[in-house]
């Protein structure tokens, strides 16, 4: 059997595995593994370790599932999580899926307004949080909900407010749960929101059958093996950390690491060394930060695979990584609507020589092309165009449209439905390597997080000193891109360092702590079309030209 035939056979096996209508998600992601098998080693900020086995994960998630059923939660109900990377978080996910409910992930840096938008947009019936996050969910005029929402916190008895219930109190031995609840392959298990580019974030439903694509990515791109110790450092509040961290771990049963603490270069190296990490994935900003810190790593480390996603990987990272790790970082590309689809794969059967600036080749199970900008016809090799996927030739494809948004859904496909349009611009060479160029939309990618300018502008514009504003991405050596805001101040307001700090804090408080503008430029007016639409591309060009002038 040829390599191509073996790979195609594996693709078909995965599709069959996750297309079985008798599937139960808990069996696929937990109960199939031996009870003594390591699921996660969870490390807290003090570097203390907790071992979570699949046996404990099954027992605890079953108890929690009982408790959810007693509260009236049923198949298809949306359950949100606003939790750090803890034991309770993993157990909660499995409990949600045991009863056929749908997980709504919330990034822990979100402020109350961003949380409100997603809770209302998903019609969540219940939200799990931890002690650090629960203040954001306190009943207030700011936290205005369309429907009743129960709050469950992992806080201690003394720290639990009177408007929330305790996580531990939901653990019950009631045996009313429907064991082995089967789900249709198209049944949703995750309701996740895009970052929001030209409007409010859009809801995406990830069905059971999408797990085939995710396990394939874990196998083909990461080359995960049972002998590996896997660590995806991305936050599971976003697609890459959830799909390719949590689900990649649970679909393959690969022993994995969760780190509860915030990013620290030294802590990252300490964990890689002490835990004997073999397979590490993170956004390029993590690698840039390690490079900038000038720290050292033992030559005895066990790393064999390094991966990166979330933003384009710049050449200087691999120049450094080869001398620091003795390995190259493999760049990967994907979207919330597809998972990862174009990669520099690690699997030995499909691994190819890395090429500078390339995000790799299309993953088995997908068919990709680059279309001309003005017509739905393939572009010539090397010429930038629209990155697209051929739907009928992509058996791993699972996206069917945004929830409740037919107009935006239609925009993701060519008129004849043949192509899924990523909204990104790139090129492909004669050997099938893809190169990312830019985005058709205005999304900002900072430290691996996709940030929609609409939400940042929405928060910023509510400040009493702001008349109007526009947000773009500005190049940054560490983060790849950072947010820059162009602000028109209200009459009588003077621009100074004080107002800049005030506006930055305002965005942190009213949107998200990670998504505030690092730079604020004050202007008299914003460039607009005749119809009054802000032309962000003009601002980007102005900034690009200014950077080029300064480099001369």
C-alpha positions as CSV (number, residue, x, y, z in Angstrom):
1,X,0.0,0.0,0.0
2,X,1.4,3.4,-1.0
3,X,1.8,6.3,1.5
4,X,-1.1,8.1,-0.2
5,X,-3.4,5.1,0.1
6,X,-2.5,4.6,3.8
7,X,-3.3,8.3,4.5
8,X,-6.6,8.2,2.6
9,X,-7.5,5.0,4.4
10,X,-6.9,6.8,7.8
11,X,-9.0,9.8,6.7
12,X,-11.9,7.4,5.9
13,X,-11.5,5.6,9.2
14,X,-11.7,8.8,11.1
15,X,-14.8,10.0,9.2
16,X,-16.5,6.6,9.8
17,X,-15.5,6.7,13.5
18,X,-17.2,10.1,14.1
19,X,-20.2,9.6,11.7
20,X,-21.6,6.7,13.7
21,X,-25.1,7.8,14.9
22,X,-24.7,5.6,18.0
23,X,-21.7,7.7,19.2
24,X,-21.6,9.0,22.7
25,X,-19.2,11.9,23.2
26,X,-18.1,10.7,26.6
27,X,-17.1,7.4,25.2
28,X,-15.1,9.0,22.4
29,X,-13.4,11.5,24.6
30,X,-13.0,9.8,28.0
31,X,-14.6,6.5,28.8
32,X,-12.8,4.5,26.1
33,X,-9.5,4.9,28.0
34,X,-8.2,2.8,31.0
35,X,-9.2,4.3,34.3
36,X,-5.6,4.6,35.4
37,X,-4.4,6.4,32.2
38,X,-3.2,10.0,32.7
39,X,-5.5,12.5,31.1
40,X,-3.9,15.7,32.4
41,X,-1.2,16.8,34.7
42,X,-2.4,20.2,36.0
43,X,0.2,22.6,37.3
44,X,-0.7,25.7,39.3
45,X,1.1,29.0,39.6
46,X,3.2,27.6,42.5
47,X,4.3,24.7,40.2
48,X,2.3,22.2,42.3
49,X,1.0,19.3,40.3
50,X,-2.4,17.5,40.2
51,X,-2.8,14.2,38.4
52,X,-6.1,13.8,36.6
53,X,-6.7,10.3,35.4
54,X,-9.4,9.2,33.0
55,X,-10.9,7.2,35.8
56,X,-11.3,10.3,38.0
57,X,-12.5,12.3,35.0
58,X,-15.2,9.8,34.3
59,X,-16.3,9.6,37.9
60,X,-16.4,13.3,38.7
61,X,-17.9,14.3,35.3
62,X,-20.7,11.7,35.7
63,X,-21.5,13.1,39.2
64,X,-21.6,16.7,37.9
65,X,-23.7,15.6,34.9
66,X,-26.2,14.1,37.4
67,X,-26.3,17.5,39.1
68,X,-26.9,19.3,35.9
69,X,-29.8,17.0,35.0
70,X,-31.3,17.6,38.4
71,X,-31.3,21.4,37.6
72,X,-33.3,20.6,34.4
73,X,-30.4,20.9,31.9
74,X,-31.0,18.7,28.9
75,X,-29.7,17.8,25.5
76,X,-29.0,20.8,23.3
77,X,-28.9,23.4,26.1
78,X,-26.1,25.9,26.1
79,X,-23.7,25.9,29.1
80,X,-21.0,28.6,29.3
81,X,-17.6,28.4,31.0
82,X,-15.6,31.3,32.3
83,X,-12.8,29.3,34.0
84,X,-9.1,29.0,34.2
85,X,-7.3,25.9,33.0
86,X,-8.1,23.8,36.0
87,X,-9.2,20.3,37.0
88,X,-12.7,21.6,37.5
89,X,-12.7,23.0,34.0
90,X,-11.9,19.7,32.3
91,X,-14.5,17.8,34.5
92,X,-17.1,20.4,33.6
93,X,-16.6,20.0,29.9
94,X,-17.1,16.2,30.1
95,X,-20.2,16.7,32.3
96,X,-21.7,19.0,29.7
97,X,-21.1,16.6,26.9
98,X,-22.4,13.6,28.9
99,X,-25.9,14.9,28.9
100,X,-25.7,16.1,25.3
101,X,-25.5,19.8,26.3
102,X,-23.4,22.3,24.3
103,X,-20.3,24.1,25.6
104,X,-20.0,27.9,25.2
105,X,-16.3,28.9,25.8
106,X,-15.6,32.3,27.2
107,X,-12.1,33.8,27.3
108,X,-11.1,34.7,30.9
109,X,-9.8,38.1,29.9
110,X,-13.3,39.2,28.7
111,X,-15.0,41.9,30.7
112,X,-18.7,41.8,31.5
113,X,-20.0,43.4,28.3
114,X,-18.2,40.9,26.1
115,X,-19.5,38.0,28.3
116,X,-23.0,39.4,28.1
117,X,-23.0,39.5,24.3
118,X,-21.9,35.8,24.1
119,X,-24.2,34.6,26.9
120,X,-27.2,36.3,25.3
121,X,-26.1,35.3,21.8
122,X,-26.0,31.6,22.7
123,X,-29.0,31.7,25.1
124,X,-26.9,30.0,27.7
125,X,-28.9,28.6,30.6
126,X,-26.0,28.2,33.0
127,X,-22.5,29.5,33.4
128,X,-19.6,27.9,35.3
129,X,-16.9,30.2,36.7
130,X,-14.1,30.2,39.2
131,X,-13.4,32.6,42.1
132,X,-11.3,35.0,40.1
133,X,-14.0,35.4,37.4
134,X,-17.2,35.5,39.4
135,X,-17.2,39.2,40.1
136,X,-17.8,39.8,36.3
137,X,-21.1,37.8,36.7
138,X,-22.5,39.8,39.6
139,X,-26.1,41.0,38.8
140,X,-25.9,44.6,37.6
141,X,-27.2,47.0,35.0
142,X,-24.0,46.1,33.0
143,X,-24.8,42.4,33.1
144,X,-28.2,42.5,31.5
145,X,-29.5,39.1,30.3
146,X,-32.3,38.1,28.0
147,X,-33.1,35.0,30.1
148,X,-32.5,33.6,33.5
149,X,-28.9,32.4,34.0
150,X,-27.7,30.2,36.8
151,X,-24.1,30.9,38.0
152,X,-22.0,28.0,39.4
153,X,-18.6,28.9,41.0
154,X,-15.7,26.7,42.0
155,X,-15.0,29.1,44.9
156,X,-14.9,28.0,48.5
157,X,-18.0,28.2,50.7
158,X,-16.8,31.5,52.2
159,X,-16.0,33.1,48.9
160,X,-19.3,32.1,47.2
161,X,-21.7,35.1,46.8
162,X,-25.4,34.7,47.5
163,X,-26.3,35.0,43.8
164,X,-24.2,31.9,42.8
165,X,-24.2,28.2,43.7
166,X,-21.2,26.0,44.4
167,X,-19.6,23.6,41.9
168,X,-19.1,21.0,44.6
169,X,-22.8,21.1,45.6
170,X,-23.7,19.9,42.0
171,X,-21.8,16.7,42.5
172,X,-24.5,14.1,43.2
173,X,-24.8,10.3,43.2
174,X,-28.3,10.4,41.8
175,X,-28.3,7.9,38.9
176,X,-30.9,9.5,36.7
177,X,-28.4,10.3,34.0
178,X,-28.9,8.6,30.6
179,X,-25.7,6.6,30.4
180,X,-24.2,6.5,26.9
181,X,-26.4,9.2,25.4
182,X,-25.9,8.9,21.7
183,X,-25.6,12.0,19.5
184,X,-26.2,12.4,15.8
185,X,-23.0,13.3,13.9
186,X,-24.4,16.7,13.2
187,X,-25.4,17.4,16.8
188,X,-23.5,20.4,18.3
189,X,-21.1,20.0,21.1
190,X,-19.6,23.5,21.1
191,X,-21.1,26.9,20.4
192,X,-18.2,29.2,19.9
193,X,-18.0,32.8,18.7
194,X,-15.7,34.3,16.1
195,X,-13.7,37.3,17.1
196,X,-15.9,39.8,15.3
197,X,-14.5,41.9,12.4
198,X,-17.1,44.0,10.7
199,X,-19.9,43.5,13.3
200,X,-20.8,41.5,16.3
201,X,-19.1,38.1,16.8
202,X,-20.8,35.3,14.9
203,X,-21.8,32.0,16.4
204,X,-20.3,28.8,15.1
205,X,-21.6,25.3,15.9
206,X,-19.0,22.5,16.1
207,X,-20.7,19.1,15.6
208,X,-19.7,15.7,16.7
209,X,-18.4,14.8,13.2
210,X,-15.9,17.7,13.4
211,X,-13.9,15.6,15.9
212,X,-12.7,13.6,12.9
213,X,-10.9,16.7,11.5
214,X,-9.5,17.5,15.0
215,X,-8.1,14.0,15.6
216,X,-6.6,14.1,12.1
217,X,-4.9,17.4,12.9
218,X,-3.5,15.9,16.1
219,X,-2.2,12.9,14.2
220,X,-1.0,14.5,11.0
221,X,0.1,18.0,12.1
222,X,1.2,17.3,15.7
223,X,2.1,13.7,15.2
224,X,0.8,12.9,18.6
225,X,1.8,9.5,20.0
226,X,1.0,7.6,23.2
227,X,4.5,8.1,24.3
228,X,4.3,11.9,24.0
229,X,3.8,14.5,26.7
230,X,1.8,17.1,25.0
231,X,1.4,20.8,25.9
232,X,-0.7,23.3,23.9
233,X,-0.2,26.5,25.7
234,X,-3.1,28.3,23.9
235,X,-6.1,29.4,26.0
236,X,-9.2,27.1,25.5
237,X,-11.4,30.2,25.6
238,X,-10.5,30.4,21.9
239,X,-10.8,27.9,19.1
240,X,-7.1,26.8,18.8
241,X,-6.7,26.1,22.5
242,X,-10.1,24.3,22.7
243,X,-10.0,22.4,19.4
244,X,-6.3,21.7,19.2
245,X,-5.5,21.6,22.8
246,X,-8.3,20.1,24.8
247,X,-10.0,18.1,22.0
248,X,-6.8,17.0,20.4
249,X,-5.8,15.6,23.8
250,X,-9.1,13.8,24.5
251,X,-9.6,12.4,21.0
252,X,-6.1,10.8,21.0
253,X,-5.7,10.0,24.7
254,X,-2.3,11.6,24.7
255,X,-1.0,12.5,28.2
256,X,-1.1,16.3,28.4
257,X,-0.2,19.4,30.5
258,X,-2.4,22.3,31.7
259,X,-0.7,25.3,33.3
260,X,-3.0,27.4,35.4
261,X,-0.6,30.3,35.7
262,X,-0.1,33.2,33.3
263,X,2.6,33.3,30.7
264,X,6.2,33.5,32.0
265,X,9.2,32.7,29.9
266,X,11.0,31.0,32.7
267,X,8.0,29.0,33.9
268,X,7.5,27.8,30.3
269,X,11.1,26.5,30.1
270,X,10.9,25.0,33.6
271,X,7.7,23.1,32.6
272,X,9.2,21.9,29.3
273,X,12.3,20.6,31.1
274,X,10.7,19.1,34.3
275,X,7.7,17.5,32.7
276,X,9.7,16.2,29.8
277,X,7.4,17.8,27.2
278,X,7.9,16.2,23.8
279,X,5.3,18.0,21.8
280,X,4.7,21.8,22.3
281,X,2.4,24.2,20.6
282,X,1.9,27.9,21.1
283,X,1.3,31.2,19.3
284,X,4.4,32.9,17.7
285,X,4.3,35.5,20.5
286,X,5.3,32.8,23.0
287,X,8.4,31.9,20.9
288,X,9.2,35.6,20.4
289,X,9.0,36.2,24.2
290,X,11.3,33.2,24.9
291,X,13.7,34.7,22.4
292,X,13.5,38.2,23.9
293,X,14.1,37.0,27.5
294,X,17.4,35.5,26.6
295,X,16.9,32.5,28.9
296,X,18.5,29.1,28.5
297,X,17.2,25.6,28.1
298,X,18.9,22.3,28.9
299,X,20.3,20.5,26.0
300,X,18.8,17.4,27.6
301,X,15.2,18.5,26.9
302,X,12.9,15.9,25.3
303,X,11.1,18.1,22.7
304,X,10.7,16.5,19.3
305,X,7.9,18.7,17.8
306,X,7.3,22.4,17.9
307,X,4.2,23.9,16.4
308,X,2.7,27.4,16.0
309,X,-0.7,28.8,15.0
310,X,-2.8,31.9,15.4
311,X,-0.7,34.3,13.2
312,X,2.0,34.0,10.6
313,X,5.3,32.7,11.8
314,X,8.1,35.1,10.9
315,X,11.5,33.8,9.8
316,X,13.5,35.1,12.7
317,X,11.7,32.7,15.0
318,X,13.0,29.6,13.3
319,X,16.5,31.1,13.0
320,X,16.5,31.4,16.8
321,X,14.6,28.1,17.4
322,X,17.2,26.0,15.6
323,X,20.0,27.2,17.9
324,X,17.9,27.3,21.0
325,X,15.8,24.1,20.8
326,X,17.7,22.4,18.1
327,X,14.4,22.2,16.3
328,X,12.3,24.2,13.8
329,X,8.8,25.5,14.6
330,X,6.2,24.3,12.2
331,X,3.6,26.9,11.2
332,X,-0.1,25.8,10.9
333,X,-3.2,27.6,9.6
334,X,-6.9,27.3,10.3
335,X,-10.1,29.1,11.3
336,X,-12.8,28.8,13.9
337,X,-15.1,27.6,11.1
338,X,-12.7,24.8,9.9
339,X,-10.2,24.0,12.6
340,X,-6.6,23.6,11.3
341,X,-6.4,22.8,7.6
342,X,-3.1,23.9,6.1
343,X,0.0,22.9,8.0
344,X,3.7,22.1,8.0
345,X,2.9,18.6,9.2
346,X,5.1,16.6,11.7
347,X,3.8,13.2,10.7
348,X,6.7,11.3,9.1
349,X,4.5,10.0,6.2
350,X,3.6,13.6,5.0
351,X,6.3,15.7,6.6
352,X,7.9,18.1,4.0
353,X,10.8,20.4,4.0
354,X,10.0,23.8,5.5
355,X,10.0,26.8,3.3
356,X,10.4,30.3,4.7
357,X,7.1,32.1,5.0
358,X,5.0,29.1,4.1
359,X,2.2,27.8,6.3
360,X,2.6,24.4,4.7
361,X,0.5,22.1,2.6
362,X,-3.2,21.2,2.8
363,X,-4.0,18.5,5.3
364,X,-5.4,15.2,4.1
365,X,-9.1,15.3,4.1
366,X,-9.2,18.8,2.7
367,X,-8.7,20.3,-0.8
368,X,-7.5,23.9,-1.0
369,X,-6.8,26.4,-3.7
370,X,-6.2,30.1,-4.3
371,X,-8.9,31.9,-6.3
372,X,-8.6,35.0,-8.4
373,X,-9.7,38.1,-6.6
374,X,-12.4,39.0,-9.1
375,X,-13.7,35.6,-10.2
376,X,-14.2,32.2,-8.7
377,X,-11.4,30.6,-10.7
378,X,-8.0,29.3,-9.5
379,X,-5.2,31.8,-9.6
380,X,-1.8,31.1,-11.1
381,X,1.0,29.8,-8.9
382,X,2.7,32.5,-6.9
383,X,0.0,35.1,-7.5
384,X,-1.9,36.3,-4.4
385,X,-5.6,35.6,-4.4
386,X,-8.3,34.3,-2.1
387,X,-7.5,31.2,-0.1
388,X,-10.5,28.8,-0.4
389,X,-11.4,25.2,0.1
390,X,-13.2,23.0,-2.4
391,X,-16.2,21.8,-0.4
392,X,-17.0,18.6,-2.3
393,X,-13.4,17.5,-2.2
394,X,-13.0,18.2,1.5
395,X,-14.6,15.3,3.5
396,X,-13.5,16.8,6.8
397,X,-15.5,20.0,6.1
398,X,-18.1,20.5,8.8
399,X,-19.1,24.2,8.8
400,X,-22.7,24.8,7.5
401,X,-23.1,28.5,8.4
402,X,-23.2,31.0,11.2
403,X,-26.0,30.4,13.8
404,X,-29.0,32.6,13.0
405,X,-27.1,34.6,10.4
406,X,-27.9,33.5,6.9
407,X,-26.5,36.6,5.2
408,X,-23.0,36.3,6.7
409,X,-23.2,32.5,6.1
410,X,-23.8,33.1,2.4
411,X,-20.7,35.3,2.2
412,X,-18.5,32.4,3.2
413,X,-19.3,30.5,0.0
414,X,-18.9,31.2,-3.8
415,X,-22.2,31.7,-5.6
416,X,-22.3,28.1,-6.8
417,X,-21.4,26.7,-3.4
418,X,-18.3,25.0,-4.7
419,X,-15.8,27.0,-2.6
420,X,-15.6,27.9,1.0
421,X,-14.0,31.3,1.2
422,X,-11.7,31.9,4.1
423,X,-11.6,35.7,3.8
424,X,-7.8,35.5,3.8
425,X,-5.4,36.4,1.0
426,X,-2.5,34.1,0.1
427,X,-0.7,32.3,-2.7
428,X,0.3,28.8,-3.6
429,X,3.5,27.7,-5.3
430,X,3.9,25.0,-7.9
431,X,4.8,22.4,-5.3
432,X,1.6,23.0,-3.2
433,X,3.0,25.2,-0.5
434,X,0.7,27.9,0.7
435,X,1.8,31.4,1.8
436,X,-0.4,33.8,3.9
437,X,-0.5,37.3,2.6
438,X,-3.1,39.3,4.5
439,X,-6.7,39.3,5.6
440,X,-9.6,40.5,3.5
441,X,-11.4,41.6,6.7
442,X,-9.9,43.9,9.4
443,X,-9.3,41.2,12.0
444,X,-6.3,41.8,14.3
445,X,-4.1,38.9,15.3
446,X,-2.2,39.7,18.4
447,X,-0.2,37.1,20.4
448,X,-2.3,34.4,18.6
449,X,-5.6,35.9,19.6
450,X,-7.9,37.1,16.8
451,X,-9.4,40.4,17.9
452,X,-12.3,42.1,16.0
453,X,-11.9,45.9,15.8
454,X,-15.7,46.3,16.1
455,X,-15.7,45.2,19.8
456,X,-12.6,47.3,20.7
457,X,-14.1,50.4,18.9
458,X,-17.5,49.7,20.5
459,X,-15.9,49.8,24.0
460,X,-13.7,52.8,23.2
461,X,-16.5,54.9,21.7
462,X,-18.5,54.7,24.9
463,X,-15.9,56.8,26.7
464,X,-17.2,60.4,27.1
465,X,-14.0,61.9,25.7
466,X,-14.2,59.9,22.4
467,X,-16.1,61.4,19.4
468,X,-15.2,58.5,17.0
469,X,-12.4,56.0,16.6
470,X,-11.0,53.3,14.4
471,X,-8.8,50.4,15.3
472,X,-6.1,48.7,13.2
473,X,-3.1,46.3,13.7
474,X,0.4,47.7,13.9
475,X,3.5,45.5,13.6
476,X,5.2,44.5,16.9
477,X,8.4,42.5,17.3
478,X,7.1,40.4,20.2
479,X,3.4,40.1,19.7
480,X,3.4,40.1,15.9
481,X,0.7,42.7,15.8
482,X,-0.7,45.1,18.5
483,X,-3.8,47.2,18.5
484,X,-3.5,50.8,17.5
485,X,-6.5,53.2,17.9
486,X,-7.0,56.4,16.0
487,X,-9.2,58.6,18.1
488,X,-11.1,61.8,17.4
489,X,-11.6,63.5,20.8
490,X,-14.6,65.5,21.8
491,X,-14.3,69.3,21.6
492,X,-12.5,70.7,24.6
493,X,-10.7,67.5,25.5
494,X,-6.9,67.8,25.3
495,X,-4.7,64.9,24.2
496,X,-2.1,63.9,26.8
497,X,-0.7,60.9,28.6
498,X,-3.5,61.0,31.1
499,X,-6.3,60.6,28.6
500,X,-4.3,57.8,26.8
501,X,-4.0,55.8,30.0
502,X,-7.7,56.4,30.8
503,X,-8.8,55.2,27.4
504,X,-6.6,52.1,27.6
505,X,-8.0,51.2,31.0
506,X,-11.5,51.9,29.7
507,X,-11.1,49.2,27.0
508,X,-9.7,46.7,29.5
509,X,-12.7,47.3,31.8
510,X,-15.4,47.4,29.1
511,X,-14.2,44.7,26.7
512,X,-11.1,42.6,27.5
513,X,-7.8,42.9,29.4
514,X,-5.8,41.6,26.4
515,X,-7.4,43.7,23.7
516,X,-6.7,47.3,24.7
517,X,-4.9,49.6,22.2
518,X,-1.1,49.6,23.0
519,X,-0.9,52.8,20.9
520,X,-3.4,55.6,20.6
521,X,-3.0,58.3,17.9
522,X,-5.2,61.4,18.1
523,X,-6.5,62.7,14.8
524,X,-8.9,65.5,13.7
525,X,-10.9,63.2,11.4
526,X,-10.9,59.6,10.1
527,X,-10.7,58.6,6.5
528,X,-14.2,57.7,5.2
529,X,-16.0,56.6,2.0
530,X,-18.6,59.0,0.5
531,X,-21.2,56.9,2.3
532,X,-19.5,57.5,5.7
533,X,-17.8,54.2,6.2
534,X,-14.4,54.3,7.9
535,X,-11.5,53.2,5.6
536,X,-9.2,51.3,7.9
537,X,-7.1,50.2,5.0
538,X,-6.1,53.9,4.6
539,X,-4.9,54.0,8.2
540,X,-3.0,50.8,7.7
541,X,-1.3,52.1,4.6
542,X,-0.4,55.4,6.4
543,X,1.2,53.5,9.3
544,X,3.0,51.0,6.9
545,X,4.5,53.9,5.0
546,X,5.6,55.7,8.2
547,X,7.3,52.5,9.4
548,X,9.1,52.1,6.1
549,X,10.3,55.8,6.3
550,X,11.6,55.3,9.8
551,X,13.5,52.2,8.8
552,X,15.5,54.0,6.0
